[in-house]
Amino acid sequence: MVSGLPWPAGIVLGVTSYVAVRYGVGWCVATFGGSVGQTLDGTLADSTYAPIAWLLLGACWLAALISFLDERRRRHLRGMQSGVGVLSTMDWREFEMLVSEAFRRQGYSVREIGLSDGDGGVDLILHKDGMMTLVQCRQWRTKLVDVKWVREMYGLLVHHHADVVKIIAIGSYTDDAQRFVHGKPIELINGNTLLSMLRDIRAPASARTL
């Protein structure tokens, strides 16, 4: 989707689409359509091409606005104090965005799934070095993550032919859950580990390089 692109790309894409449809299509019809094409071009230029061109321009610029607001929201989240108390007060969308940004800073290509695709528990899909990782975010404040959720994610790993599963929770995991993942490509990330990841994404680039 265009909203997933950087917002300047959405603006450029909108202008390009407008020019291509408003003038490019008409030029092709007039140039290669012979006399009939020239007649149709003059008739249809304003009645057909223009509305479509404006529609594409508006759609692309709306997507660019969404991308801009999303990027600004991510910057705000990165600058927040990332204590467990603050993480627990975020809504699920903010929490997921913050986690996805942490993985992007680690070099992953991140696809945000959330609740939109009927994912059955997958919130993020990560790609890096030819490997696919499924991520589930559990923003529970006090509840331990039970082995039931871990088993479900293992089933999704097999179903999607993924390589690794990462389950992220503010709290921790039951003993049964920790025993279940032994020897399996499943990583249980608790609140302390998550805070370390978030501290890294707030650090200046020069500090991370050093």
LUMVEXFI-972755 format. One record per atom (N, C-alpha, C): x, y, z; atom name. Coordinates in nm, 2 decimals. Layout:
<vokols>
X|Y|Z|CA
...
</vokols>
This chain:
<vokols>
0.08|-0.12|0.00|N
0.00|0.00|0.00|CA
0.09|0.12|0.00|C
0.03|0.23|-0.06|N
0.11|0.36|-0.07|CA
0.14|0.41|0.07|C
0.04|0.39|0.17|N
0.06|0.45|0.30|CA
0.18|0.38|0.37|C
0.23|0.26|0.32|N
0.34|0.20|0.38|CA
0.47|0.25|0.33|C
0.47|0.34|0.23|N
0.59|0.40|0.18|CA
0.62|0.53|0.25|C
0.75|0.58|0.25|N
0.78|0.71|0.31|CA
0.69|0.82|0.24|C
0.65|0.91|0.33|N
0.55|1.01|0.28|CA
0.59|1.09|0.16|C
0.72|1.13|0.14|N
0.76|1.20|0.02|CA
0.73|1.11|-0.11|C
0.75|0.98|-0.09|N
0.73|0.89|-0.21|CA
0.58|0.90|-0.25|C
0.49|0.91|-0.15|N
0.35|0.91|-0.18|CA
0.31|1.04|-0.26|C
0.38|1.15|-0.22|N
0.35|1.28|-0.29|CA
0.40|1.27|-0.43|C
0.52|1.22|-0.45|N
0.57|1.21|-0.59|CA
0.49|1.11|-0.67|C
0.45|1.00|-0.61|N
0.37|0.90|-0.68|CA
0.23|0.96|-0.72|C
0.17|1.05|-0.64|N
0.05|1.11|-0.67|CA
0.06|1.21|-0.79|C
0.17|1.29|-0.79|N
0.19|1.38|-0.90|CA
0.22|1.30|-1.03|C
0.30|1.20|-1.02|N
0.33|1.12|-1.14|CA
0.21|1.05|-1.20|C
0.12|1.00|-1.11|N
0.00|0.93|-1.15|CA
-0.09|1.03|-1.22|C
-0.10|1.15|-1.16|N
-0.19|1.26|-1.22|CA
-0.14|1.29|-1.36|C
-0.01|1.32|-1.38|N
0.04|1.36|-1.51|CA
0.02|1.24|-1.61|C
0.05|1.12|-1.56|N
0.04|1.00|-1.65|CA
-0.10|0.98|-1.71|C
-0.20|0.99|-1.62|N
-0.34|0.97|-1.66|CA
-0.39|1.09|-1.73|C
-0.37|1.21|-1.68|N
-0.43|1.33|-1.74|CA
-0.38|1.36|-1.88|C
-0.25|1.34|-1.90|N
-0.19|1.38|-2.02|CA
-0.13|1.26|-2.10|C
-0.07|1.16|-2.03|N
0.00|1.05|-2.09|CA
-0.10|0.96|-2.17|C
-0.21|0.92|-2.10|N
-0.31|0.84|-2.17|CA
-0.37|0.90|-2.29|C
-0.40|1.03|-2.28|N
-0.46|1.10|-2.39|CA
-0.36|1.11|-2.51|C
-0.23|1.14|-2.47|N
-0.13|1.15|-2.58|CA
-0.12|1.01|-2.65|C
-0.12|0.90|-2.58|N
-0.11|0.77|-2.64|CA
-0.22|0.75|-2.73|C
-0.35|0.78|-2.69|N
-0.46|0.76|-2.77|CA
-0.46|0.84|-2.90|C
-0.42|0.97|-2.88|N
-0.41|1.06|-3.00|CA
-0.30|1.03|-3.09|C
-0.19|0.97|-3.04|N
-0.07|0.94|-3.12|CA
-0.09|0.81|-3.20|C
-0.14|0.71|-3.13|N
-0.14|0.58|-3.19|CA
-0.28|0.53|-3.23|C
-0.38|0.62|-3.20|N
-0.52|0.58|-3.24|CA
-0.57|0.63|-3.37|C
-0.48|0.70|-3.44|N
-0.53|0.76|-3.57|CA
-0.63|0.87|-3.56|C
-0.71|0.89|-3.66|N
-0.81|0.99|-3.66|CA
-0.91|0.97|-3.55|C
-0.95|0.85|-3.53|N
-1.05|0.81|-3.43|CA
-0.99|0.85|-3.29|C
-0.87|0.81|-3.27|N
-0.80|0.84|-3.14|CA
-0.80|0.99|-3.12|C
-0.77|1.07|-3.22|N
-0.76|1.22|-3.20|CA
-0.89|1.27|-3.16|C
-1.00|1.22|-3.23|N
-1.13|1.27|-3.20|CA
-1.17|1.23|-3.05|C
-1.15|1.11|-3.02|N
-1.18|1.06|-2.88|CA
-1.10|1.14|-2.78|C
-0.97|1.16|-2.81|N
-0.89|1.24|-2.71|CA
-0.95|1.37|-2.68|C
-0.99|1.44|-2.77|N
-1.05|1.57|-2.75|CA
-1.18|1.56|-2.67|C
-1.26|1.46|-2.70|N
-1.39|1.44|-2.63|CA
-1.37|1.39|-2.49|C
-1.28|1.30|-2.47|N
-1.27|1.23|-2.33|CA
-1.17|1.30|-2.24|C
-1.09|1.39|-2.29|N
-0.98|1.44|-2.20|CA
-1.03|1.49|-2.07|C
-1.13|1.58|-2.07|N
-1.18|1.64|-1.95|CA
-1.28|1.55|-1.88|C
-1.37|1.48|-1.96|N
-1.48|1.41|-1.90|CA
-1.43|1.28|-1.84|C
-1.32|1.22|-1.88|N
-1.28|1.09|-1.83|CA
-1.15|1.09|-1.76|C
-1.05|1.14|-1.83|N
-0.91|1.14|-1.78|CA
-0.90|1.22|-1.66|C
-0.95|1.34|-1.66|N
-0.93|1.44|-1.55|CA
-0.98|1.39|-1.42|C
-1.11|1.34|-1.41|N
-1.16|1.29|-1.28|CA
-1.07|1.17|-1.22|C
-1.03|1.08|-1.31|N
-0.95|0.97|-1.27|CA
-0.81|1.02|-1.22|C
-0.76|1.12|-1.29|N
-0.63|1.17|-1.25|CA
-0.64|1.24|-1.12|C
-0.74|1.32|-1.09|N
-0.76|1.38|-0.96|CA
-0.78|1.28|-0.85|C
-0.86|1.17|-0.88|N
-0.88|1.07|-0.79|CA
-0.75|1.00|-0.74|C
-0.67|0.97|-0.84|N
-0.54|0.91|-0.80|CA
-0.45|1.00|-0.72|C
-0.45|1.13|-0.76|N
-0.37|1.23|-0.69|CA
-0.42|1.24|-0.55|C
-0.55|1.25|-0.53|N
-0.60|1.26|-0.39|CA
-0.57|1.14|-0.31|C
-0.59|1.02|-0.37|N
-0.56|0.89|-0.29|CA
-0.42|0.88|-0.25|C
-0.33|0.92|-0.34|N
-0.18|0.91|-0.31|CA
-0.15|1.01|-0.20|C
-0.20|1.13|-0.21|N
-0.17|1.23|-0.11|CA
-0.23|1.20|0.02|C
-0.35|1.14|0.02|N
-0.41|1.10|0.15|CA
-0.32|0.99|0.21|C
-0.27|0.89|0.13|N
-0.18|0.79|0.19|CA
-0.05|0.85|0.24|C
0.00|0.95|0.17|N
0.12|1.02|0.21|CA
0.10|1.09|0.35|C
-0.02|1.15|0.37|N
-0.05|1.21|0.49|CA
-0.06|1.11|0.61|C
-0.12|0.99|0.58|N
-0.12|0.88|0.68|CA
0.02|0.84|0.71|C
0.10|0.82|0.61|N
0.24|0.78|0.63|CA
0.32|0.89|0.72|C
0.29|1.01|0.69|N
0.36|1.12|0.76|CA
0.32|1.12|0.91|C
0.19|1.11|0.94|N
0.14|1.10|1.07|CA
0.19|0.98|1.15|C
0.20|0.87|1.07|N
0.25|0.74|1.13|CA
0.39|0.76|1.17|C
0.47|0.82|1.08|N
0.61|0.84|1.11|CA
0.63|0.93|1.23|C
0.55|1.04|1.24|N
0.57|1.13|1.35|CA
0.53|1.06|1.48|C
0.43|0.97|1.47|N
0.39|0.90|1.59|CA
0.50|0.80|1.64|C
0.57|0.74|1.54|N
0.68|0.65|1.57|CA
0.79|0.73|1.64|C
0.82|0.85|1.59|N
0.93|0.93|1.65|CA
0.89|0.97|1.80|C
0.76|1.00|1.82|N
0.72|1.03|1.95|CA
0.73|0.91|2.04|C
0.70|0.79|2.00|N
0.71|0.67|2.08|CA
0.85|0.64|2.11|C
0.94|0.66|2.01|N
1.08|0.63|2.04|CA
1.14|0.72|2.14|C
1.08|0.84|2.16|N
1.14|0.93|2.25|CA
1.08|0.92|2.39|C
0.98|0.83|2.41|N
0.92|0.82|2.54|CA
1.01|0.74|2.63|C
0.99|0.76|2.76|N
1.05|0.68|2.86|CA
0.99|0.54|2.85|C
1.07|0.44|2.84|N
1.02|0.30|2.81|CA
1.02|0.21|2.93|C
0.97|0.26|3.04|N
0.95|0.18|3.15|CA
0.83|0.09|3.13|C
0.83|-0.02|3.21|N
0.72|-0.11|3.20|CA
0.58|-0.04|3.22|C
0.58|0.05|3.32|N
0.46|0.12|3.35|CA
0.41|0.20|3.23|C
0.50|0.26|3.16|N
0.46|0.34|3.04|CA
0.41|0.25|2.93|C
0.48|0.13|2.91|N
0.44|0.04|2.80|CA
0.30|-0.02|2.83|C
0.27|-0.04|2.95|N
0.14|-0.10|2.98|CA
0.02|0.00|2.97|C
0.05|0.13|2.96|N
-0.05|0.23|2.94|CA
-0.08|0.26|2.80|C
0.01|0.21|2.71|N
-0.01|0.23|2.56|CA
-0.13|0.15|2.52|C
-0.20|0.20|2.41|N
-0.29|0.11|2.35|CA
-0.22|0.01|2.26|C
-0.29|-0.10|2.22|N
-0.22|-0.21|2.15|CA
-0.15|-0.17|2.02|C
-0.21|-0.07|1.95|N
-0.15|-0.02|1.83|CA
-0.01|0.05|1.85|C
-0.01|0.13|1.96|N
0.12|0.20|1.99|CA
0.22|0.10|2.03|C
0.18|0.01|2.11|N
0.27|-0.10|2.16|CA
0.33|-0.17|2.04|C
0.25|-0.21|1.95|N
0.29|-0.29|1.83|CA
0.39|-0.20|1.74|C
0.35|-0.08|1.73|N
0.44|0.01|1.65|CA
0.58|0.03|1.71|C
0.58|0.04|1.84|N
0.71|0.05|1.91|CA
0.80|-0.08|1.90|C
0.73|-0.19|1.91|N
0.80|-0.32|1.89|CA
0.85|-0.33|1.75|C
0.77|-0.30|1.65|N
0.81|-0.31|1.51|CA
0.93|-0.22|1.48|C
0.93|-0.10|1.54|N
1.04|-0.01|1.52|CA
1.17|-0.06|1.58|C
1.16|-0.13|1.69|N
1.28|-0.20|1.75|CA
1.34|-0.30|1.66|C
1.25|-0.38|1.59|N
1.30|-0.48|1.50|CA
1.36|-0.41|1.37|C
1.30|-0.31|1.33|N
1.35|-0.24|1.21|CA
1.49|-0.19|1.24|C
1.52|-0.14|1.36|N
1.65|-0.09|1.39|CA
1.75|-0.20|1.40|C
1.70|-0.33|1.42|N
1.79|-0.44|1.42|CA
1.81|-0.50|1.28|C
1.76|-0.43|1.17|N
1.79|-0.47|1.04|CA
1.68|-0.56|0.97|C
1.57|-0.58|1.04|N
1.46|-0.66|0.99|CA
1.37|-0.58|0.89|C
1.32|-0.64|0.79|N
1.21|-0.59|0.71|CA
1.08|-0.63|0.78|C
1.00|-0.53|0.82|N
0.89|-0.56|0.90|CA
0.76|-0.54|0.83|C
0.67|-0.64|0.84|N
0.53|-0.62|0.78|CA
0.44|-0.63|0.90|C
0.36|-0.52|0.92|N
0.27|-0.51|1.03|CA
0.13|-0.57|0.99|C
0.09|-0.68|1.07|N
-0.03|-0.75|1.04|CA
-0.14|-0.70|1.13|C
-0.12|-0.70|1.26|N
-0.22|-0.65|1.36|CA
-0.34|-0.74|1.35|C
-0.46|-0.66|1.36|N
-0.59|-0.73|1.35|CA
-0.65|-0.73|1.22|C
-0.58|-0.68|1.12|N
-0.65|-0.65|0.99|CA
-0.67|-0.78|0.90|C
-0.58|-0.88|0.91|N
-0.58|-0.99|0.81|CA
-0.63|-1.12|0.87|C
-0.70|-1.11|0.99|N
-0.74|-1.24|1.05|CA
-0.62|-1.33|1.07|C
-0.52|-1.28|1.13|N
-0.39|-1.35|1.13|CA
-0.39|-1.47|1.23|C
-0.48|-1.47|1.32|N
-0.49|-1.58|1.42|CA
-0.38|-1.57|1.52|C
-0.32|-1.45|1.55|N
-0.22|-1.44|1.65|CA
-0.09|-1.38|1.61|C
-0.07|-1.36|1.48|N
0.06|-1.30|1.43|CA
0.04|-1.15|1.42|C
0.12|-1.08|1.48|N
0.12|-0.93|1.47|CA
0.22|-0.87|1.38|C
0.33|-0.93|1.37|N
0.44|-0.88|1.28|CA
0.50|-1.00|1.21|C
0.54|-0.98|1.08|N
0.62|-1.08|1.01|CA
0.75|-1.01|0.97|C
0.86|-1.07|1.02|N
1.00|-1.02|0.99|CA
1.07|-1.10|0.89|C
1.15|-1.03|0.81|N
1.24|-1.09|0.71|CA
1.38|-1.04|0.73|C
1.47|-1.13|0.74|N
1.61|-1.09|0.75|CA
1.70|-1.21|0.71|C
1.80|-1.19|0.63|N
1.90|-1.29|0.59|CA
1.83|-1.42|0.54|C
1.72|-1.40|0.46|N
1.65|-1.51|0.40|CA
1.56|-1.59|0.50|C
1.54|-1.54|0.62|N
1.46|-1.61|0.72|CA
1.34|-1.53|0.75|C
1.23|-1.60|0.78|N
1.10|-1.54|0.81|CA
1.07|-1.57|0.96|C
1.04|-1.46|1.03|N
1.01|-1.47|1.17|CA
0.87|-1.42|1.20|C
0.79|-1.49|1.28|N
0.66|-1.45|1.32|CA
0.67|-1.39|1.46|C
0.60|-1.28|1.48|N
0.60|-1.21|1.61|CA
0.46|-1.19|1.66|C
0.44|-1.22|1.79|N
0.32|-1.20|1.86|CA
0.34|-1.11|1.98|C
0.27|-1.00|1.99|N
0.28|-0.90|2.10|CA
0.17|-0.93|2.20|C
0.21|-0.95|2.33|N
0.11|-0.97|2.44|CA
0.13|-0.85|2.54|C
0.04|-0.76|2.53|N
0.06|-0.64|2.61|CA
-0.02|-0.66|2.74|C
0.00|-0.77|2.81|N
-0.07|-0.79|2.93|CA
0.01|-0.72|3.05|C
-0.06|-0.66|3.14|N
0.00|-0.59|3.24|CA
0.06|-0.68|3.36|C
-0.02|-0.78|3.40|N
0.02|-0.86|3.51|CA
0.02|-1.01|3.47|C
-0.07|-1.05|3.38|N
-0.09|-1.19|3.35|CA
0.03|-1.25|3.28|C
0.06|-1.37|3.33|N
0.17|-1.45|3.27|CA
0.12|-1.51|3.14|C
0.21|-1.52|3.04|N
0.17|-1.58|2.91|CA
0.17|-1.73|2.93|C
0.06|-1.79|2.90|N
0.04|-1.93|2.93|CA
0.09|-2.02|2.81|C
0.12|-2.14|2.84|N
0.17|-2.23|2.73|CA
0.08|-2.25|2.62|C
-0.05|-2.22|2.64|N
-0.15|-2.23|2.53|CA
-0.12|-2.14|2.42|C
-0.08|-2.02|2.45|N
-0.05|-1.92|2.35|CA
0.08|-1.96|2.27|C
0.17|-2.02|2.35|N
0.30|-2.06|2.29|CA
0.28|-2.17|2.19|C
0.19|-2.27|2.23|N
0.16|-2.38|2.14|CA
0.09|-2.33|2.01|C
0.00|-2.23|2.02|N
-0.07|-2.18|1.91|CA
0.03|-2.11|1.81|C
0.13|-2.04|1.86|N
0.23|-1.97|1.78|CA
0.32|-2.08|1.71|C
0.35|-2.19|1.78|N
0.42|-2.29|1.72|CA
0.35|-2.35|1.60|C
0.22|-2.37|1.62|N
0.13|-2.42|1.51|CA
0.14|-2.32|1.39|C
0.13|-2.19|1.42|N
0.14|-2.09|1.31|CA
0.28|-2.10|1.24|C
0.38|-2.12|1.32|N
0.51|-2.13|1.26|CA
0.52|-2.25|1.15|C
0.46|-2.36|1.19|N
0.45|-2.47|1.10|CA
0.36|-2.44|0.98|C
0.25|-2.38|1.01|N
0.15|-2.35|0.90|CA
0.21|-2.25|0.80|C
0.28|-2.15|0.84|N
0.34|-2.05|0.75|CA
0.48|-2.08|0.70|C
0.53|-2.20|0.74|N
0.66|-2.24|0.70|CA
0.77|-2.14|0.74|C
0.75|-2.08|0.86|N
0.84|-1.98|0.91|CA
0.96|-2.04|0.97|C
1.06|-1.96|1.00|N
1.19|-2.02|1.06|CA
1.19|-2.00|1.21|C
1.14|-1.89|1.26|N
1.14|-1.85|1.40|CA
1.01|-1.79|1.45|C
0.98|-1.80|1.57|N
0.87|-1.73|1.63|CA
0.92|-1.66|1.75|C
0.88|-1.53|1.77|N
0.92|-1.45|1.88|CA
0.79|-1.40|1.95|C
0.77|-1.43|2.08|N
0.66|-1.38|2.15|CA
0.71|-1.28|2.25|C
0.64|-1.16|2.25|N
0.68|-1.05|2.33|CA
0.57|-1.01|2.43|C
0.61|-1.01|2.56|N
0.52|-0.98|2.66|CA
0.58|-0.88|2.76|C
0.50|-0.79|2.82|N
0.55|-0.70|2.92|CA
0.59|-0.77|3.04|C
0.52|-0.88|3.08|N
0.55|-0.95|3.20|CA
0.64|-1.07|3.17|C
0.60|-1.19|3.21|N
0.68|-1.31|3.19|CA
0.60|-1.42|3.14|C
0.65|-1.55|3.16|N
0.59|-1.67|3.10|CA
0.58|-1.77|3.21|C
0.48|-1.86|3.20|N
0.46|-1.97|3.29|CA
0.58|-2.07|3.28|C
0.60|-2.15|3.38|N
0.70|-2.25|3.37|CA
0.67|-2.35|3.26|C
0.54|-2.38|3.24|N
0.51|-2.47|3.13|CA
0.55|-2.41|2.99|C
0.52|-2.28|2.98|N
0.56|-2.22|2.85|CA
0.71|-2.22|2.83|C
0.79|-2.20|2.93|N
0.93|-2.20|2.91|CA
0.98|-2.34|2.89|C
0.92|-2.44|2.94|N
0.96|-2.58|2.92|CA
0.92|-2.62|2.77|C
0.81|-2.57|2.72|N
0.76|-2.61|2.59|CA
0.86|-2.56|2.48|C
0.92|-2.44|2.50|N
1.00|-2.39|2.39|CA
1.14|-2.45|2.38|C
1.17|-2.53|2.48|N
1.31|-2.59|2.48|CA
1.33|-2.67|2.36|C
1.44|-2.64|2.28|N
1.47|-2.71|2.16|CA
1.39|-2.67|2.04|C
1.30|-2.57|2.05|N
1.22|-2.53|1.94|CA
1.26|-2.39|1.90|C
1.24|-2.35|1.78|N
1.28|-2.21|1.73|CA
1.18|-2.11|1.78|C
1.16|-2.10|1.91|N
1.07|-2.00|1.97|CA
1.15|-1.92|2.07|C
1.14|-1.79|2.06|N
1.20|-1.70|2.16|CA
1.10|-1.63|2.24|C
1.11|-1.64|2.37|N
1.02|-1.57|2.46|CA
1.09|-1.45|2.51|C
1.03|-1.33|2.48|N
1.09|-1.20|2.52|CA
1.01|-1.14|2.63|C
1.07|-1.12|2.74|N
0.99|-1.07|2.86|CA
1.01|-0.92|2.86|C
0.96|-0.86|2.97|N
0.96|-0.71|2.98|CA
1.10|-0.65|2.99|C
1.19|-0.72|3.06|N
1.33|-0.66|3.08|CA
1.40|-0.67|2.94|C
1.39|-0.78|2.87|N
1.45|-0.79|2.74|CA
1.39|-0.68|2.64|C
1.26|-0.67|2.65|N
1.20|-0.57|2.56|CA
1.25|-0.43|2.59|C
1.27|-0.39|2.72|N
1.32|-0.26|2.76|CA
1.46|-0.24|2.70|C
1.54|-0.35|2.70|N
1.68|-0.33|2.64|CA
1.67|-0.30|2.50|C
1.58|-0.37|2.42|N
1.56|-0.34|2.28|CA
1.52|-0.20|2.26|C
1.43|-0.15|2.34|N
1.37|-0.01|2.32|CA
1.48|0.09|2.36|C
1.56|0.06|2.46|N
1.67|0.16|2.49|CA
1.76|0.17|2.38|C
1.78|0.06|2.31|N
1.88|0.07|2.19|CA
1.82|0.15|2.08|C
1.69|0.15|2.05|N
1.64|0.23|1.94|CA
1.63|0.38|1.98|C
1.63|0.41|2.11|N
1.63|0.55|2.15|CA
1.77|0.61|2.14|C
1.87|0.52|2.14|N
2.01|0.57|2.15|CA
2.04|0.64|2.01|C
2.12|0.75|2.01|N
2.16|0.81|1.89|CA
2.24|0.72|1.80|C
2.24|0.74|1.67|N
2.31|0.65|1.58|CA
2.46|0.64|1.61|C
2.52|0.76|1.64|N
2.66|0.76|1.67|CA
2.69|0.68|1.79|C
2.61|0.68|1.89|N
2.63|0.60|2.01|CA
2.62|0.45|1.98|C
2.52|0.41|1.90|N
2.51|0.27|1.86|CA
2.63|0.23|1.78|C
2.68|0.31|1.70|N
2.80|0.28|1.62|CA
2.92|0.26|1.71|C
2.94|0.35|1.80|N
3.05|0.33|1.90|CA
3.04|0.21|1.98|C
</vokols>
